[in-house]
Amino acid sequence: MDRHEGNAHTMTDSERMLESLNELAHDCWWSWNEIGRRPFAMLDPRLWEATRHSPKKTLNRCDPSRLHIAT
């Protein structure tokens, strides 16, 4: 059975984008790939620096309005 089967909620584009960023944050690929780091740095450059380039911390601490605009 598909995990979304029977689920009345359809994900919006923003929700899909945030889910993708979250998946990327948990993947080590971003750590050695400039293209993988770029989306997190672009969300909030100061926060990206303050979190010492941690995608998980950046996503968790990022202002929701910035996340919404980015997606």
C-alpha positions as a Markdown table, in Angstrom:
| # | Residue | x | y | z |
|---|---|---|---|---|
| 1 | Met | 0.0 | 0.0 | 0.0 |
| 2 | Asp | 1.4 | 3.4 | -0.9 |
| 3 | Arg | 2.1 | 5.6 | 2.1 |
| 4 | His | -0.1 | 8.4 | 0.6 |
| 5 | Glu | -3.0 | 6.1 | -0.3 |
| 6 | Gly | -6.1 | 6.9 | 1.6 |
| 7 | Asn | -4.5 | 10.2 | 2.7 |
| 8 | Ala | -6.8 | 13.1 | 1.8 |
| 9 | His | -4.0 | 15.6 | 2.1 |
| 10 | Thr | -2.2 | 16.4 | -1.2 |
| 11 | Met | 1.3 | 17.9 | -0.7 |
| 12 | Thr | 1.7 | 21.4 | -2.1 |
| 13 | Asp | 4.8 | 22.4 | -4.1 |
| 14 | Ser | 6.2 | 24.2 | -1.0 |
| 15 | Glu | 5.7 | 21.1 | 1.2 |
| 16 | Arg | 7.4 | 18.9 | -1.4 |
| 17 | Met | 10.3 | 21.4 | -1.7 |
| 18 | Leu | 10.7 | 21.4 | 2.1 |
| 19 | Glu | 10.6 | 17.7 | 2.2 |
| 20 | Ser | 13.3 | 17.5 | -0.4 |
| 21 | Leu | 15.5 | 20.0 | 1.5 |
| 22 | Asn | 15.0 | 18.0 | 4.7 |
| 23 | Glu | 16.0 | 14.8 | 2.9 |
| 24 | Leu | 19.1 | 16.5 | 1.5 |
| 25 | Ala | 20.0 | 17.8 | 5.0 |
| 26 | His | 20.1 | 14.2 | 6.2 |
| 27 | Asp | 22.3 | 13.1 | 3.3 |
| 28 | Cys | 26.1 | 13.6 | 3.5 |
| 29 | Trp | 26.2 | 14.5 | -0.2 |
| 30 | Trp | 25.8 | 18.2 | 0.5 |
| 31 | Ser | 28.9 | 18.2 | 2.7 |
| 32 | Trp | 31.3 | 17.8 | -0.2 |
| 33 | Asn | 29.2 | 19.2 | -3.0 |
| 34 | Glu | 29.0 | 23.0 | -3.5 |
| 35 | Ile | 25.7 | 22.6 | -5.4 |
| 36 | Gly | 24.3 | 20.6 | -2.4 |
| 37 | Arg | 25.2 | 23.4 | 0.1 |
| 38 | Arg | 23.9 | 26.2 | -2.0 |
| 39 | Pro | 20.2 | 25.9 | -1.2 |
| 40 | Phe | 20.8 | 26.0 | 2.5 |
| 41 | Ala | 23.2 | 29.0 | 2.2 |
| 42 | Met | 20.7 | 30.9 | 0.1 |
| 43 | Leu | 17.9 | 30.4 | 2.7 |
| 44 | Asp | 19.6 | 32.7 | 5.1 |
| 45 | Pro | 23.4 | 33.4 | 4.6 |
| 46 | Arg | 23.9 | 34.7 | 8.1 |
| 47 | Leu | 22.2 | 31.8 | 9.7 |
| 48 | Trp | 24.1 | 29.4 | 7.4 |
| 49 | Glu | 27.4 | 30.9 | 8.8 |
| 50 | Ala | 26.1 | 30.9 | 12.4 |
| 51 | Thr | 25.2 | 27.2 | 12.2 |
| 52 | Arg | 28.7 | 26.5 | 10.8 |
| 53 | His | 27.1 | 25.3 | 7.6 |
| 54 | Ser | 24.7 | 22.8 | 9.2 |
| 55 | Pro | 21.8 | 22.1 | 6.9 |
| 56 | Lys | 19.7 | 20.6 | 9.7 |
| 57 | Lys | 20.3 | 23.5 | 12.1 |
| 58 | Thr | 19.7 | 26.0 | 9.3 |
| 59 | Leu | 16.3 | 24.4 | 8.4 |
| 60 | Asn | 15.3 | 24.1 | 12.0 |
| 61 | Arg | 16.2 | 27.7 | 12.9 |
| 62 | Cys | 15.2 | 29.4 | 9.6 |
| 63 | Asp | 12.3 | 31.8 | 9.8 |
| 64 | Pro | 9.2 | 30.1 | 8.3 |
| 65 | Ser | 8.6 | 33.1 | 6.1 |
| 66 | Arg | 12.0 | 32.7 | 4.5 |
| 67 | Leu | 11.3 | 29.0 | 3.9 |
| 68 | His | 7.9 | 29.8 | 2.4 |
| 69 | Ile | 9.5 | 32.5 | 0.1 |
| 70 | Ala | 12.2 | 30.1 | -0.9 |
| 71 | Thr | 9.8 | 27.3 | -1.9 |
